[in-house]
Every structure is written in C-alpha cells, then in structure tokens.
C-alpha cells in the first residue's frame, strides 16, 4: 500500500487550487501558517535589503539597548557571503521555505511525503542558520538586528509547525500507522 501511495499522481491544477485555497486539515492549516511566517521573515529581509543597498538610509529600532539594526546590517559580516548583502539572501531563503510549504495538495504527507520532509528539514536549517547569524551579530557588534530577530522567531515557529506533517510523511514512507 505504501508504494501505491508514493506513486499517486499529483493533484490537477484545479484540484490543487481548490485544496490550497479552501481545503481544511490540521497539516494544511499549519502549512498556511508557515507560508505566512515565511512572508514575515521575507519582509524583514526586504526591509534590511533596502537599507543595505542604500534605498533607505536608516533602520529604526524599538528603544532597547541591545538592538542596533543599522550598525549590525552595515557591518562587514553582513556583506561577507557571496559578495552580496545578507538581507537579499534572507528574501530568497524565506521565499524557498514558503514555496515548500505551498507545494503539493492537502494530503501530500501521504501522496508525496518528500515535500513535507523537505519543508521540515528546510525549517530546521533556517533556524540553525538564523541562530548562528544572531550569535555572529552579537559577537561582532554587541548588538542585534531587530528585523533579523523577528525573522529568527518566524523560523523557530515554523519548525514547530512543520514537525507534525513531517512525522506523518515519515510514517507514510515507513508504513507506520499514522
């Protein structure tokens, strides 16, 4: 039976549209939340990118002593990877996470379990990278980027939301009872 499920045809575009827009299941509701959190994370990256590329000249912060987004996002480390501002990479990164959350039909844990597994792994990697970058921010600047830390919280929440569907997908692949 497991091999039959893994070989199921993907939903038609019409069915996929209907399921994603109007379908209901706990997994689908969590996927929608991951898409929303990814959009928030991407928006944070867009704001940082506007500053890092000179489109805007300041990044205001809430008045707490450990936030200094302008200092952090102008620091050497923010431009040290791939010869580009890291805010632009944030935008692309969160877009990929949203794409993985939005891909596949309502029952993809049964019909295409690799999608929820890939999404779950991606949220784990996102969180690990975000926490590592936060440590770098603090180490190098003794300050944090408020926008980046909002994105970090989005990544952490996405992991928690991804785990149930990823578990269902592993159960499908191993033939365990869901």
N, C-alpha and C positions, 0 to 999 in steps of 0.2 A: 504494500500500500504506500509506503514512503516513496518508493521510486515513481509511482504513479503521480503522487502529489508534486514531486520535484519536476516532473515533466509536463505539468499543466500549462496550457497556453496562457499567455498574458491576457489580461482583460482587453477588450476592444477599446479604442479611444473614447467612444461614447460611454461605455460602462465605467471606464476609469474616471472620466469627468464626473459622472453621477456619484460614484463611490467617494471620491475625494471631496466633492462639494457637499454632498447630502448624506453620506453614509455615517453610521454610528457604530462604534465599538470602542472598548477601552484603549486598544492599541492605536486606533486611528485618532482618537482624541488626544492621546499623548504625542503622536506624530505631529498633529497640528500645533501643539504647544512647542514642540522642538522647532518647527518652522518659525513660529512667532519669536521664540528666543533667539534663533539664528538671525532673524531680521533685526532684532535689537542689537545683537553683537555686531552685525554688519553696519548698522547705523553708527555705532560707536567708532568703528573703523573708518567710516566715511568722514565723520567729524575730525578725527585725528588726521586723516589724509589731507583734508582741506588745509589744516594748519601746516602739516609737514611739507606741502607743496607750495605754500605761500598764498593760497587763495584767501584765507583769513589770517589775521595777524595775532590773534590771541585765543587761548583756550581757558575760559573761566572755570573756576572750581568752586565747590562749596567751601566755606572758610574753615577748613580743618588743617592743622599744621602738617600732616603727613601727605597731603595731596598737593602736587605741583605739576599739573599735566603739561604745561608749556615747557618747563625745564626738562622733564622726562622725555617728551616727544621730540625735542630738539637735540637730545644727547646723541653722542656718537653711536651708541649701540642701536639706536632706533633706525639708523641708516646703514648698518653694518652687514646686513644679509642681502645677497643678490643685488647689491648696488641700487637699492630702492627703499623708499620709506616703508617702515613696517606696517603703517596703517593701511596701505594699499593691499598688503598681503592679508591683513585681517578681513578686509572686504571679500576678497576671493575665497578665503578659508571658510567664512560663515556661509557664503553662497553655496559652497560644496556640501556643507552639512545640511542646509535647507533642502538642497536637491535630493540628497539621500533620504531625508525624511519624507519628501513628497513623492518619491518614486514608488511605483507599484500600487496595486489595488488594496482594498480593505483587508483582505486575508493573505497578504504577502508573506507572513510568517509561515504559512502552510504551503503557498503556491510558489514562492521564490524566497526561501529563507536566507539566502545570501545577502539580500538587501537589508533586512533588519540587523543582521550580524555586522555588515559593513558600516551601517549607521552607528551602531553601538560602539564599535571599535573606533570610529572617527570621533565620536563624542569623548571617548576616553583619551584619545591622543590630543584633541583640542584642549581638554582640561589640563593634561600634563604639561603641554606647551605653555598654556596661559599661566600656570603656577610657576613654571621655570622663568618665564619672562617677568613675572611680578618680582621674583627673587632678584633677578638682574636689575630691574628698575630700582629696587631698594638698595642693593649693594652699590650700584654705580652713582646713585643720585640722592640717597637718603630721603626719597620721596616716591610717591606712586602716581601714576596717571589714573585719574578718576574714571575716565572713559574706558580705559583698558580693564579696570577692575569691575566695572559693570558687565563688560563682555565676559570676564572670567566667571562671574556669578551665573551668567547665562549658560556658559559651558558646563559648570558643575550641575546646574539644574537639569540640563539636557541629558547628562549621564544617568541621573536618577530616573528620568522619564524613558530612556532607551532600554533600560535593563529588562523590564517585563517582556517587551516584544522580542528582544534578543534571546531571552530564555525560551520563549515559545518557538522561535526559529531553531534553536539548538535541539529542542525536544522533537521537532519535526524531522530534523536531519538524523537524529539518533534513533528515531522510532519510539521514544519515551512517551508516556501518557501526558498529554497537555492538561 
